[in-house]
């Protein structure tokens, strides 16, 4: 009953407009007081130290800085223009560039909001002027943006690893194949819709010369090399994710320098945005550790395990329940907050049901993707809508619905074939 009341308090504070960090901290402190009184607060010093004393979390500001340098230098337009010649002859034309470009930028940014912002700023004005369907354009950009937290490196996966003590390298490798498959499904949906209704995307029958393809490939090549260096060093065991993030920052500065976009103002703005975003994320981690400590102290996880055993709940039924919970929370809470609240509570149940934690990490990240597309507070919806005055939030929501259905279907596919997420980690760990 205490747990239910505290969780209700948490949801009420968030719905009431309180920032997630302070809502989680308030609920955590109230939970500790309800269990142990003020004596329960004596461990806050140790909890706060453990949340901050993490070499793993140092990767977060590095990946953010890498993305901010590339985003601030305006190189996202070069990436977009480099991808478009290779996909514009497909049914759907340049809509596929939204997905492919987002997938490549996702392997650099580590987050969904930067990915959606980078692609939307370039694509919305371009495709709107060419007569593409605004809802399909905005929906593809929103869906493509969610790939930012699935295709590694992923800040969300780093946060998940801190709560479950799983390997970041294995999580990154587990997210790669599902991310690529989901991007392919997005492109398949675009092709089907444009074949059924050709007015959604004007056909491009122009022929491309070898010089145009060569020039486009040169625009994409630096980004692919940066991805190869960052992820290859992690998968090859050469560098930790934190060290790879530092290498990625140097690589981003080098790319910006090659294209003559690197200057002091760019670095100052990138550092400023990195500090703000990192502070926000790490503050969520700190307050979530308080809530996780209170949850562990209360024994809520063990109680949940006993309930599942008494009710004879199967693994599939449990995962469907988790899907419903995340779908509801996604209406008014951002992804990191959902992971911070739900994962510590259900962690004992994951162990009891013998659910692979690496696989579940991918599963949870895709659930967070759903939350980012769920109105009224889906962050990606507003990122895309704010990129152009001609696009309303309603257009983004309606354009996203078909992709939302694809994500739900992909979750069930992942449950039926867990090897989709576990194949690549098995190659690196045996």
N, C-alpha and C positions, 0 to 999 in steps of 0.2 A: 504493500500500500504506500509506503514511503517513496518507493521508486516511481510509482505511478503519479503520485502528487508532484514529485520533483520534476518529472518529465513534462507534466502538464504545465508547471511553472515555467520551464524552459521554453516550451512552444508558445505559451502566452506572452512571454517577454519578447520573443522574436516577432510574433504577429503584431505586438504593440509598437514595434518600431525600434526596439533597442538593438544596437549593434551585436552581431553574433558573438564577438569576443566577450563582451560584458555580460551578455545573457548566459553564456556557458559558464563563465566564472561565478556569476551570482548563483546559478543553479548548483554548481559544484560545491560552493561554500555552504549553501543551505543544506545540501545533502550530507556533508560532513557534520554539520551541527546537529542535524536530525539523528544521526547515528551515534556520535560520540560526544556531542556537546562541543564547547569551545576547545576541549582537549584534542579534538580531531584536527584542529588547524595547526597543531605543533609541527606536523610533518611537511608543511607547505614549503619550507626552505629547501628541504631535500628534493621535493617534487619539482620545484622550479629549477633547481640546479640540474637535475637529471634531464629536464626538457631542453635546457640550453646547452649542456655539455655533450654535444653530439657532432662528431665530424661529418656524419651523413647529412645533417641538415645544412651544413655549409655549402652543399651543392646547389641549394635553392637560389640564393642570390646570384651565384655564378651563371646558372642557366638563364635566369631572368635578365641579367646584364647582357649576355650574348644575344638574346632576342631583341632587347631594347636598342642595342647598337645597330643591328640590321634593320629594325623597324624605323628607327629615327633617321637613318641614312637614306630612306626611300628606296631601298633596293628591292622591296617587295614588288614594285612595278616591273623591274627587270626580270624577276623570277616569273611573274605572270606572263609577260611577253615572251619569255623563253619557252614556257610550257605550251602556250596556245597553238603554235603551228602544228604540233604533233597530234592534237586531238580535235581540231576545229572541223575536220571533215566527217567526224562521227555524227550520228543523229543526236541533236542537242547542241552541237557546235561548241561554242566557247563556254557553255555551262560546265563541261567536263574540266575546263581549266580551273574552275572554282574548287573542284574536288581534288584534282591532281596537285594544284598549287598549294592548297591547304595541307595535303598530306606531306609534301616536301617541307613546307614551312613548319609543320608540326614537329618534324624531326630536328628542328632547331630551337623552337620557342619554349617547349615544355609546358605550355598552357593554352587553353582554348581562347581566352579573350584576346591575347596578342595575335593569334592565328586568324581569328575572325576579323579583327580590326585591319590587319595587314591586307587580307584579300578583299574585304568589302570596300576599302578606300579606293582600290584600283578598279574593281570589277563593276560595282554598281553604276558609276557614271558611264563606263564604256558600254556595258550591255544594255543599259536603258536607252542610250542613243541609237543603238542598232536595232531596236524593236523587239527585244527579248521580253518574255512574260515576266513582269516584275515579281510576282509571287514565287515563281519557280526559281528566279535568280536569287532572291533573298533567302528562300528556303534552302537552296543548295549551299549558299555561303554559311548559313547557320549550322547546317549539318556538317559541312566540311570543317568548320571551326571546332566542333567537338572532337575532331581527331587529334587536336593538340594535346589532350590529356591521355590519349590511348597509345599513339605512336611515340615511342621513346625518343628523347628523354622526357619523362613526365613528372612534374612537380607533385601531382596527386599521388602517383605511385610512391614517391619518396615519403610523403606523409603517411601513407598506408604502411610502409615498411617500418616506420618508427613505432607504430602501435602493435604490429604483429611480429616484429623482429625477424622479418624475412629478408632474403638477399635482394638488393636493388638490381644487381646485374641480372638475376633470374627473372625478376619482374619486368625489366626492360625487354629482355628477349621474349618473354611470354606475351607482351603486348604488341610486338612487331607484326606477326602474321595476322592476328585478329584485326589490327588497324588497317592493314593492306586489304584484307577481305572485305571489311566494312566499306572502305572507299570504293572497291569494285562494285559492291552491291548498290551503293549510292549512284554510281555511274550507270549501272544497269537500269535502275529506276528512271533516271533521266532519259535514257534511250527509249524505254518503253513508252513513257509519257509523250515524248516528242514524236515518236512514230505514230501513236494514236491521234495526236493533235499537232500537226506540223506548224501551226501558227505560234506555238510556244517559243520556237527558236527558228530564225530564218536560216535557210540552207546556205552553206558556203561551198561553192563549186569551183573556187579559184584553185589553180595549180601552184604548187610551191617549187621553187628552184632549189638546187642543192646549196646555193649560197645562203638562202634564207634559213634553211634547216641548220646549216653549219653555224650561222650567227646565233640562232636560237639556242643551239646546244652549248655554245660558249657562254651564254647568259646563265644557263642552269648549272654548268659544270662546277663553278666555285662552291655553290651550295651543296651539291652532291659530295664534293671532296670534303667539305666541313663535316657533313653528316658521317661520312666514312671514317674520318679521323676520330671524331668524338665517340661514336658508337662502337667502331672497330677496336678502339683502345680499351673500352669496357669489356666487350665480349671476348677479346683476346687475352684478358687478364693483365694487360700492360699497365692500366691505370684504374684507380677507383673512380666512381662517378663524380666525386668532388674534384679529383685531379683532372678528369676529362672535361669537367665544366670550365676549369681554368684554361685548359688548352683551347676550348671552344671560344672563350672570350678573346684570346689572342688571335684565333682564326677569323672571328668576326671583325676585329679591328683591321686585320690584314686585308680582308675582302673590301671593307669600306675604304681602306687606303688605296687599293688597286683602282677602284672606280672614282677616286678623288672626292670621296664624301666624308673622309675622316677629318675632324677639326676639334678644337677645344670645346666649342659650344655644344657639339654633338655629344661628346663624352660627359660634359657636365649635366646635360639633360637626361642622358641615359642613366648616369649614376643616381641622379635625383629620383627618377621614376623607380629605379631598382630598390633604393632604400625604402621608399614608401610601400611598394608592393611586398618586399621581403619583411618589413616590419609588421605589416598586416597579417601575412601568412604565419610568421613565427609567433606572433601574439596569439593567434588562434591555436597553434600547437601548445603554447604554454598553458592557456586556460583549459584546453581540452585534456591536458595531463592531470589537471586538478579534478576534472569531472571523471576521468578514467580511474584515478586513485579512489575517489569516493565510491564509484561503482564496484571496484574490486573489494573495497573494505566492507561494503554492504552485502556482498555475496549474491548480487542480482544475477550474475552470470551462471552460478551454480544452480540457483533456483530455476532459471530458464531451462537448464539442462535436465533437471529433474522433471519439470513439466513436460518437456518434449518426450522424455522416456515414458512417462506415465500415459501420455496421450498417444504414444506410438506414432509420432509424426515422422514421415519419411524424409529423405534428403531432398527430393524434388519438391515436396510440399513446403518444406522449410525455406527453400530458395525462392519459391513463389511468394511466400509471406514476406520475405526480405524485399523482393521486387515491389510489392504493394506498399510497404513502409517507405521505401526510398521514393516511390512515385508521389506519395502524399507529402513527404517532407520537402521534395523538390519544388512544390508549389510556393514555398515561402522561405526556403533556406538554401544557401549556396553549398557547393559540393564538399569543400573541406570540413565545413561544420557537420554535415551529415556523416562523413566518415569518422570524425572525432567523437561523435555521440553514439553512433550505432555499433561500430566495430568493437570497442572495448566491451560492450554489453554482450554481444553475441559470440565473442571470441571463444569462450569455453564450449559453446554449442558447436562451433565449427570443428573443434578438436574431437568432441564426443561423436559427432556424425561422420568423422573421418573425411572431412572436406579439405582438399588440397589448398593450402593457403596461397600458393602462387597462382593457381587457377582462380581462386576466389578474388584475388587482387584485381585480375582482369575483369571479372564479373562485376565487381563493385565500381570500377572505373567506368564501365559502360553504363551502369545505373546512374552514376553522376552525370554522364552525358545526357541521359534522359532528363535529369533534373535541370540541366542548363537550358533545355528546350521547353520546359514546362511553364506555361503562364500561371500566375501573373508576374512572377519574379525571376523568370529564366534569364540569366545574365546575358547569354549570347543573343537572345532576341533583341535586347536593347542596344547591344554593341553594333549589330547589323543595321538596325533602324536608324541609329544616330550617324551612320556613315553617309547618308544622303537625305536631303530634304524631301525628295520625291517618294520616299518609302515610309510607310506607316508601320507601327508595331503590329497592327492587325494583319497587314500583308505578310509580314514575316511569320506570324503565328500560323496563318492558313497555308503558307508555302512550306512550312516545316512539317505539317501533319503527316504527309506520306513518308517522309524520312523517319519520323517518330515511329511509325509502324514497322519500318525496316529494322530499326534498332531493337524493338521488342522481339521481332522474329529472330534476329541474330542472337539474342540472349537465350532463347529456347534452343537454337542450333548449337550454341556453346554448351548448354547443359546436355544435349544429346551426344555431342562429340567433343569432350573436354580436351582431346588431343590437339585441337586447333590452337589452344593456348599453351599446351604442355610439350608440344613436339620440339620446338627450338630450345627450351630449357633443358630437355633431356639430352640434347646433343652436347651441351656445354658441361653438364653435371653427371652424365651417365645415368 
